[in-house]
Amino acid sequence: MLKTSRSGSTAGRRDDLIPGDVPSALAELGVEVLGDDGDNFRIRCPAHLERTGKTDRRPSCYIHIHSGQFICFSCEWSGSFARFVAYMQGTDSAHANSWIASQGTIGRALRLLKGDDRHAEVEPGQDVTEAHLVLFTSPPEAARRRRGLTLEACERFGVRWDLARRCWILPIRDPDGQLLGWQEKSKRHFRNYPDGVEKGNSLFGADVAFDGPLVMLESPLDPVRLYSVGIEGGKATFGAHVKHAQMGLAMELADTIILAQDNDAAGRTARNSIYYKYRYKGAALKFWNYLNTGAKDPGEMTGMEIWDCFDASYSPIRRKLK
């Protein structure tokens, strides 16, 4: 069994080289590529047995095609391509970088696994452009599977993935589709970028065509979840607070709006406030019915539960608001 060189775990150093041809480099290392999604190669994690005591029977280790950065979503082993090479060869980072250089390189890793150098690409006062999203990849299969999201749905909503931070990248666009920034989201990390980006004039997914009612949600990942099970009309307000411009945009998009704020005190308060304020403004307003699921939002539901709650949506006219 290959030995890990502890001195080889130098992920994030600026002398980590990127191989010019990642597939060829993997072949030289004896690593089988099991598949790719256009941005990432899926492989069997070589460190899995050592780290977990079990073989990697359900491979969820991904190597980014261009940067060489890798992550195993099961055992959470991650780092630069130099770290990967150091492990495979049982050597240190210096020898790993020398080996990569001998294979031919495309340059040095510009995005670090730690720190905020990626954001240095956007200077203060500089507009965010579509080119900045190229820094991110398509969400890997394992991350999508945990959220119940299809690749088609992610692509339809423009959802990306930050391989270095292991977080979702959710574009923020104005009503005309102009990119304003993005929301970075994971269990341990949350940030709207750039700082102070204005979300109040936009709905996440407003540019995604749909038939039927519009489902107004809080989290941007929830419309993607709905789309993954066949409900096209999910749009998100980036939080419980809904601004007038967002409601105006929603009423332009649909004649019927289902208010699906989170199933908690803040969500119910926001939902009721929206209903009383806009019930006579043109669009028919309904409430998402959480039934007896106990879920906080649609993202916590099974596909069948989502459809049951969607079908059970109701007009509160003859019901006492709770």
C-alpha positions in Angstrom: 0.0 0.0 0.0 1.2 3.5 -0.8 2.4 5.6 2.1 1.4 9.1 2.8 4.2 11.6 3.1 3.0 14.1 5.7 5.4 16.7 4.3 3.6 16.2 1.1 0.3 17.7 2.4 1.1 21.2 1.3 -2.2 22.0 -0.5 -2.6 25.6 -1.1 1.1 26.6 -1.5 1.9 28.8 -4.5 4.5 26.4 -5.8 1.8 23.8 -6.5 1.9 23.2 -10.3 -0.9 22.3 -12.5 -0.3 19.5 -15.1 -0.8 20.5 -18.7 -2.7 17.3 -19.4 -4.6 16.1 -16.2 -5.9 12.9 -17.8 -2.4 11.8 -19.0 -0.9 12.6 -15.6 -3.6 10.5 -13.9 -2.8 7.6 -16.4 0.9 7.9 -15.5 -0.1 7.6 -11.9 -2.1 4.5 -12.6 -5.4 6.2 -11.7 -8.6 5.1 -13.5 -11.0 7.8 -14.6 -14.5 6.5 -13.9 -16.4 9.4 -15.6 -16.5 13.2 -15.9 -19.2 15.9 -15.9 -17.3 18.3 -18.2 -15.4 20.0 -15.3 -14.4 17.2 -13.0 -13.0 13.7 -13.3 -14.5 11.1 -11.0 -12.1 8.6 -9.6 -11.8 6.0 -6.8 -10.3 7.7 -3.7 -6.8 6.3 -3.3 -6.6 7.4 0.4 -10.0 6.0 1.3 -8.9 2.8 2.9 -6.2 4.4 5.0 -8.5 7.2 6.2 -11.7 5.2 6.8 -10.6 1.6 7.1 -12.9 0.7 4.2 -12.5 0.5 0.4 -14.1 3.2 -1.7 -17.1 1.2 -3.0 -19.1 4.2 -4.1 -16.5 6.5 -5.6 -17.1 10.2 -5.0 -13.6 11.6 -5.4 -13.3 14.4 -8.0 -10.4 16.1 -9.7 -11.0 19.4 -11.4 -10.0 19.1 -15.1 -8.2 22.4 -15.3 -6.9 23.2 -11.8 -6.1 19.6 -10.7 -7.6 20.3 -7.3 -9.3 17.3 -5.8 -11.8 16.3 -3.1 -13.3 13.1 -1.8 -16.8 13.9 -0.6 -16.9 10.7 1.5 -13.7 10.9 3.5 -13.1 14.6 2.9 -9.5 14.1 1.6 -8.7 17.2 -0.5 -6.0 19.4 -1.8 -3.9 20.4 -4.8 -2.7 18.1 -7.6 0.8 18.2 -6.0 -0.6 16.8 -2.8 -2.3 14.0 -4.9 0.9 13.2 -6.6 2.9 13.2 -3.4 0.4 10.7 -1.9 0.4 8.4 -4.9 4.2 8.4 -5.1 4.9 8.3 -1.4 7.1 11.4 -1.7 7.0 15.1 -0.7 5.7 18.2 -2.4 9.0 19.2 -3.9 9.4 15.9 -5.7 5.7 15.9 -6.6 6.1 19.3 -8.2 9.2 18.2 -10.0 7.3 15.2 -11.4 4.4 17.4 -12.5 6.9 19.8 -14.2 8.4 16.8 -16.1 4.9 16.1 -17.5 4.5 19.6 -18.8 2.5 22.3 -17.0 0.0 25.0 -17.8 1.1 27.3 -14.9 0.8 27.5 -11.2 -2.3 27.1 -9.1 -3.9 30.5 -8.8 -6.8 29.5 -6.6 -5.7 28.4 -3.1 -7.5 26.0 -0.9 -7.3 28.5 1.9 -7.4 32.3 1.9 -9.3 34.7 -0.3 -7.1 35.1 -3.4 -9.9 34.2 -5.7 -11.7 37.3 -4.8 -8.6 39.4 -5.5 -9.6 38.8 -9.2 -12.3 41.4 -8.7 -10.8 44.7 -7.8 -12.8 47.2 -5.7 -15.3 49.1 -7.9 -14.9 46.6 -10.7 -18.0 45.1 -12.2 -18.7 41.4 -11.7 -18.8 39.7 -15.1 -19.8 36.3 -16.4 -16.0 35.6 -16.8 -15.8 35.4 -13.0 -18.1 32.4 -12.9 -15.6 30.5 -15.0 -13.5 30.2 -11.8 -16.1 27.7 -10.6 -17.1 24.3 -11.8 -20.3 22.3 -12.3 -21.5 20.8 -9.0 -20.1 17.3 -8.5 -22.4 14.3 -8.4 -21.9 13.6 -4.7 -22.9 17.2 -3.8 -25.9 17.1 -6.0 -27.0 13.7 -4.7 -27.0 15.0 -1.1 -29.3 17.8 -2.1 -31.4 15.8 -4.5 -30.5 18.0 -7.4 -30.1 17.0 -11.0 -27.3 18.2 -13.2 -29.9 19.5 -15.7 -31.6 21.6 -12.9 -28.2 23.0 -11.8 -27.3 24.0 -15.3 -30.7 25.5 -15.9 -30.4 27.8 -12.9 -26.7 28.5 -13.5 -25.6 26.9 -10.2 -21.9 26.5 -9.9 -19.5 24.9 -7.3 -16.4 26.3 -5.6 -14.1 23.3 -5.4 -11.7 25.1 -3.1 -14.3 26.1 -0.5 -16.6 23.2 -1.2 -19.6 25.5 -1.4 -22.4 26.3 -3.8 -22.2 29.4 -6.0 -25.7 30.9 -6.6 -25.7 33.7 -9.1 -27.5 37.0 -8.3 -28.9 38.7 -11.3 -31.0 41.8 -12.0 -34.4 41.6 -13.8 -32.6 41.9 -17.1 -30.3 38.9 -16.3 -27.2 41.0 -15.7 -24.9 39.3 -13.2 -24.5 41.3 -10.0 -22.6 38.8 -7.9 -23.3 35.5 -6.2 -24.2 33.8 -2.9 -21.7 31.3 -1.5 -23.3 28.7 0.6 -22.4 25.5 2.5 -22.9 24.2 6.0 -19.9 26.0 7.3 -19.7 29.0 5.0 -22.1 31.7 3.8 -21.4 34.9 2.1 -22.9 37.3 -0.4 -20.3 38.4 -2.9 -19.3 41.1 -3.5 -20.1 42.6 -0.1 -23.2 44.7 -0.2 -24.5 43.2 -3.4 -28.1 44.2 -3.9 -30.5 41.3 -4.0 -33.8 43.1 -3.3 -34.5 43.8 -7.0 -34.0 40.2 -8.2 -35.5 36.7 -7.8 -33.2 33.7 -8.1 -34.4 31.8 -11.2 -36.4 34.7 -12.7 -34.8 33.9 -16.1 -35.9 30.3 -16.0 -39.1 29.8 -18.1 -41.9 27.8 -16.6 -45.6 26.9 -16.9 -48.1 27.0 -14.0 -47.8 28.9 -10.7 -44.8 30.6 -9.4 -43.5 29.1 -6.1 -41.8 31.8 -4.0 -39.1 30.3 -1.8 -36.3 31.6 0.5 -33.2 29.6 -0.3 -31.9 29.6 -3.9 -31.3 25.9 -3.8 -35.0 25.2 -3.2 -36.1 26.2 -6.7 -33.4 23.9 -8.1 -34.7 21.1 -5.9 -38.3 21.7 -7.2 -37.1 21.7 -10.8 -35.3 18.4 -10.2 -38.6 16.7 -9.3 -40.5 18.4 -12.2 -41.9 21.6 -10.7 -40.6 24.4 -12.9 -41.9 27.6 -11.2 -39.6 27.9 -8.2 -38.1 31.3 -7.6 -36.2 32.5 -4.5 -35.9 35.8 -2.6 -32.5 35.0 -0.9 -34.2 35.1 2.5 -37.5 35.5 4.4 -37.8 39.3 3.8 -39.5 40.0 0.4 -39.1 43.5 -1.1 -41.7 45.3 -3.1 -39.5 45.0 -6.3 -39.4 41.2 -5.9 -43.1 40.9 -5.5 -43.6 43.2 -8.5 -41.3 40.9 -10.6 -43.1 37.8 -9.4 -46.5 39.2 -10.4 -45.1 40.0 -13.8 -44.1 36.4 -14.2 -47.2 34.6 -13.0 -50.9 35.0 -12.3 -50.7 32.6 -9.4 -48.0 32.8 -6.7 -47.6 30.1 -4.0 -45.9 31.5 -0.9 -43.6 28.8 0.3 -41.5 30.6 2.9 -39.8 28.4 5.5 -41.9 26.4 7.9 -40.8 28.4 11.0 -42.0 31.5 12.9 -40.0 33.9 10.7 -41.2 32.3 7.5 -44.9 32.2 8.6 -44.8 35.8 9.7 -43.2 36.9 6.3 -45.8 34.8 4.4 -48.8 36.3 6.2 -47.4 39.8 5.8 -46.9 39.3 2.1 -50.5 37.9 1.7 -52.2 40.9 3.5 -50.1 43.4 1.6 -50.5 42.0 -1.9 -53.7 40.0 -1.9 -55.6 42.6 -4.0 -52.7 43.6 -6.2 -53.6 41.3 -9.1 -52.0 37.8 -8.7 -53.8 35.1 -6.9 -51.9 34.2 -3.7 -51.8 30.7 -2.2 -50.0 29.2 0.7 -47.7 26.2 0.3 -49.1 23.4 2.5 -46.4 21.7 4.6 -48.9 19.0 5.6 -47.4 16.8 8.3 -43.9 16.6 6.8 -42.2 18.5 9.6 -39.8 19.9 7.0 -38.4 23.4 7.4 -38.4 23.9 3.6 -38.9 21.9 0.4 -35.2 21.1 0.4 -35.8 18.7 3.3 -38.5 16.8 1.5 -38.7 13.8 -0.7 -39.8 14.2 -4.2 -43.2 12.7 -3.4 -43.6 15.0 -0.4 -42.8 18.1 -2.5 -45.5 17.1 -5.0 -48.0 16.4 -2.2 -47.4 19.8 -0.6 -47.5 21.6 -4.0 -50.8 19.9 -4.9 -52.2 20.8 -1.4 -51.4 24.5 -1.7 -54.5 26.5 -0.8 -56.0 29.9 -0.8 -56.2 31.3 2.8 -59.3 33.4 2.1 -61.6 31.0 4.0 -58.9 29.7 6.4 -57.7 31.3 9.6 -54.1 32.4 9.2 -51.7 30.6 11.6 
